[in-house]
Amino acid sequence: MELKDKIILITGGNSGLGKATAETMIQKGAEVIITGRDQAKTSAVAQEIGAIPFHCDVTDDNAIDELYAFILKKYQKLDVLVNNAGIGRRKELTEMTREDMKAVYEVNVFGAAMVAKGAAKIFKKQSQGNIVNIASTAALKGYPTGSIYSASKFALRGMTQCWQGELRKDNIRVIQVNPSEVPTAFGDEENREERPLEDKKLTPFEIAHTIVSTLEMDDRGYIPEVTVHATNPF
């Protein structure tokens, strides 16, 4: 698929991986809508990179409905959803709470599913579309203090595989990208400060390159899942 003139939606697009992916796609000539919980930040970032901002909390079904109503009114179509919005909490088993799990699952699992549901309805009518789910190497292997986050990404991986099975007959490609550690804005709702990049670790642009490369494959093929590690982070 050529990205020029394509309509692309990126959730959580106002920082980190989402912002880098939006920038890369805009450079390819795509029209990119970015969403975020922080309306002022989303608008500022959109103006900076040439994207279209839309204030949307993926835990709010009404906000998701409004997002797709906006897209259909403005563009009458959608080509790609990058399901990037996500949060994390690190807790040992003896410290985690039901509320911790609910907060992360609302964004990483339920939010991702409801956003994908809206995109899939459009894609099925078009008989064409692409869903890119941003997961993590935590979707492949757990780690100490990772019960909440890793479980949410395992769930996303399971949903990705289900959607692949359901949607291929409608010419809809569903792709999962698993970044290894990328120093960027990440944490829970209260702690999302940008972290400085590190020379030997991945930057958001390696992940953006991966997303773009998978989408640019001819539509007759797709990459179900790809994992990206830093070559030598040690």
C-alpha positions as CSV (number, residue, x, y, z in Angstrom):
1,M,0.0,0.0,0.0
2,E,1.2,3.4,-0.9
3,L,0.7,5.8,2.1
4,K,0.4,9.0,0.0
5,D,-3.1,10.5,0.4
6,K,-4.2,7.7,2.7
7,I,-6.3,8.6,5.8
8,I,-4.7,7.4,8.9
9,L,-5.9,7.4,12.6
10,I,-3.3,7.1,15.4
11,T,-4.6,6.9,18.9
12,G,-2.2,8.3,21.6
13,G,-0.5,10.2,18.8
14,N,0.6,13.3,20.8
15,S,3.9,11.8,22.1
16,G,6.4,9.0,21.8
17,L,5.7,6.2,19.3
18,G,2.5,7.7,18.2
19,K,4.0,11.1,17.4
20,A,7.0,9.6,15.6
21,T,4.7,7.4,13.5
22,A,2.5,10.4,12.6
23,E,5.5,12.4,11.6
24,T,6.8,9.6,9.4
25,M,3.5,9.0,7.7
26,I,2.9,12.7,7.1
27,Q,6.3,12.8,5.4
28,K,5.0,10.0,3.1
29,G,2.1,12.2,2.1
30,A,-0.6,10.7,4.3
31,E,-3.4,12.7,6.1
32,V,-3.0,11.8,9.8
33,I,-5.5,12.2,12.6
34,I,-3.9,12.0,16.1
35,T,-5.9,11.6,19.3
36,G,-5.0,12.1,22.9
37,R,-6.6,12.7,26.3
38,D,-4.8,16.0,26.8
39,Q,-6.6,18.3,24.3
40,A,-4.1,21.2,24.5
41,K,-1.1,18.9,24.0
42,T,-2.8,17.1,21.2
43,S,-3.6,20.3,19.4
44,A,-0.1,21.7,19.9
45,V,1.6,18.5,18.6
46,A,-0.7,18.4,15.6
47,Q,0.1,21.9,14.7
48,E,3.8,21.1,15.1
49,I,3.9,18.1,12.8
50,G,1.0,18.9,10.4
51,A,-1.5,16.4,11.7
52,I,-5.3,16.7,12.4
53,P,-6.0,16.8,16.2
54,F,-9.0,15.1,17.8
55,H,-9.6,15.1,21.6
56,C,-10.5,11.5,22.5
57,D,-10.3,9.3,25.5
58,V,-10.4,5.7,24.4
59,T,-12.1,4.7,27.6
60,D,-15.1,6.7,26.6
61,D,-17.4,5.0,24.0
62,N,-19.2,8.3,23.2
63,A,-15.9,9.9,22.4
64,I,-15.0,7.1,20.1
65,D,-18.3,7.4,18.3
66,E,-17.7,11.1,17.9
67,L,-14.2,10.4,16.5
68,Y,-15.5,8.2,13.8
69,A,-18.4,10.5,13.0
70,F,-15.8,13.3,12.5
71,I,-13.6,11.1,10.2
72,L,-16.5,9.9,8.1
73,K,-17.9,13.5,7.7
74,K,-14.5,14.9,6.8
75,Y,-13.1,12.1,4.7
76,Q,-15.8,9.6,4.0
77,K,-13.3,6.8,4.5
78,L,-10.4,5.5,6.6
79,D,-7.4,3.5,5.5
80,V,-5.4,2.7,8.6
81,L,-5.9,2.6,12.3
82,V,-2.8,2.6,14.5
83,N,-4.0,1.4,17.9
84,N,-1.3,3.0,20.0
85,A,-2.9,4.5,23.1
86,G,-1.7,2.7,26.2
87,I,-0.7,3.1,29.8
88,G,1.3,0.9,32.3
89,R,1.6,0.3,36.0
90,R,4.4,-1.7,37.6
91,K,3.3,-3.5,40.8
92,E,4.4,-6.7,42.5
93,L,1.7,-9.2,43.0
94,T,1.4,-8.5,46.7
95,E,0.9,-4.8,46.0
96,M,-1.4,-4.6,43.0
97,T,-5.1,-3.8,43.3
98,R,-8.2,-4.5,41.3
99,E,-8.3,-0.8,40.5
100,D,-4.8,-0.9,39.0
101,M,-5.8,-3.7,36.7
102,K,-9.1,-2.0,35.7
103,A,-7.3,1.2,34.9
104,V,-4.8,-0.4,32.6
105,Y,-7.3,-2.8,31.0
106,E,-9.7,0.1,30.2
107,V,-7.1,1.6,27.9
108,N,-4.9,-1.2,26.7
109,V,-7.6,-3.8,26.2
110,F,-11.1,-2.4,26.3
111,G,-10.2,0.9,24.6
112,A,-8.1,-0.8,21.9
113,A,-11.0,-3.2,21.2
114,M,-13.7,-0.5,21.0
115,V,-11.5,1.7,18.7
116,A,-10.8,-1.3,16.5
117,K,-14.5,-2.1,16.4
118,G,-15.3,1.4,15.0
119,A,-12.5,1.1,12.4
120,A,-13.6,-2.5,11.4
121,K,-17.1,-1.3,10.6
122,I,-15.7,1.2,8.2
123,F,-13.2,-1.2,6.7
124,K,-15.8,-4.0,6.1
125,K,-18.0,-1.6,4.2
126,Q,-15.0,-0.6,2.1
127,S,-13.7,-4.2,1.8
128,Q,-10.3,-2.8,2.6
129,G,-8.4,-1.5,5.6
130,N,-5.5,-1.9,8.1
131,I,-5.3,-2.2,11.9
132,V,-1.9,-1.9,13.5
133,N,-1.9,-2.9,17.2
134,I,1.0,-1.5,19.2
135,A,1.8,-4.1,21.8
136,S,5.2,-4.8,23.4
137,T,7.7,-7.6,24.0
138,A,5.7,-7.8,27.3
139,A,3.1,-9.5,25.1
140,L,5.5,-12.3,24.6
141,K,7.1,-12.8,28.0
142,G,6.2,-11.7,31.5
143,Y,8.7,-10.1,33.9
144,P,8.8,-9.1,37.7
145,T,6.3,-6.3,38.5
146,G,4.8,-6.8,35.0
147,S,1.6,-8.7,35.9
148,I,-0.8,-5.9,35.0
149,Y,0.9,-4.4,31.9
150,S,2.1,-7.7,30.5
151,A,-1.3,-9.4,31.0
152,S,-2.9,-6.5,29.1
153,K,-0.6,-6.9,26.2
154,F,-1.0,-10.7,26.1
155,A,-4.8,-9.9,25.9
156,L,-4.1,-7.5,23.0
157,R,-2.1,-10.2,21.3
158,G,-5.0,-12.6,21.6
159,M,-7.4,-10.1,20.2
160,T,-5.1,-9.4,17.3
161,Q,-5.0,-13.1,16.4
162,C,-8.8,-13.3,16.6
163,W,-9.3,-10.2,14.4
164,Q,-6.8,-11.6,11.9
165,G,-9.0,-14.7,11.6
166,E,-12.2,-12.7,11.3
167,L,-11.2,-9.9,8.9
168,R,-8.9,-11.4,6.3
169,K,-11.9,-12.3,4.2
170,D,-12.8,-8.6,4.0
171,N,-9.3,-7.6,2.8
172,I,-8.4,-6.2,6.2
173,R,-4.9,-6.6,7.4
174,V,-4.3,-6.8,11.2
175,I,-0.7,-6.4,12.3
176,Q,0.8,-6.4,15.7
177,V,4.1,-4.6,16.5
178,N,6.0,-5.5,19.6
179,P,8.6,-2.8,20.5
180,S,11.3,-3.6,23.1
181,E,12.1,-0.9,25.6
182,V,11.9,2.6,24.0
183,P,12.7,5.5,26.3
184,T,9.7,7.8,25.8
185,A,6.6,9.2,27.5
186,F,5.0,6.2,29.2
187,G,3.5,5.4,32.6
188,D,0.1,5.7,34.2
189,E,-2.3,8.6,33.8
190,E,-0.5,10.7,36.4
191,N,3.1,10.1,35.3
192,R,3.6,10.5,31.5
193,E,6.7,12.7,31.3
194,E,9.0,12.4,28.3
195,R,12.2,10.4,29.1
196,P,15.5,11.2,27.4
197,L,16.6,8.9,24.6
198,E,19.5,6.6,25.1
199,D,22.2,6.0,22.5
200,K,22.1,2.2,22.6
201,K,18.3,1.8,23.0
202,L,15.5,2.1,20.5
203,T,14.0,5.5,19.6
204,P,10.4,5.9,18.6
205,F,11.5,6.3,15.0
206,E,12.7,2.6,14.7
207,I,9.1,1.6,15.6
208,A,7.6,4.2,13.2
209,H,9.8,2.7,10.4
210,T,8.6,-0.8,11.3
211,I,5.0,0.3,11.2
212,V,5.4,2.1,7.9
213,S,7.3,-0.8,6.3
214,T,4.7,-3.4,7.2
215,L,1.9,-1.2,5.7
216,E,3.9,-0.5,2.5
217,M,3.9,-4.1,1.6
218,D,1.5,-4.8,-1.3
219,D,-2.0,-5.4,-0.1
220,R,-1.9,-9.0,-1.2
221,G,0.3,-9.8,1.8
222,Y,0.7,-8.8,5.4
223,I,3.0,-9.4,8.3
224,P,0.9,-10.7,11.2
225,E,3.4,-9.8,14.0
226,V,6.8,-8.2,14.2
227,T,9.1,-7.7,17.2
228,V,11.8,-5.0,17.4
229,H,14.8,-5.2,19.7
230,A,17.7,-2.9,20.1
231,T,20.8,-4.5,18.6
232,N,23.1,-4.0,21.6
233,P,21.4,-2.1,24.6
234,F,23.9,-3.5,27.1
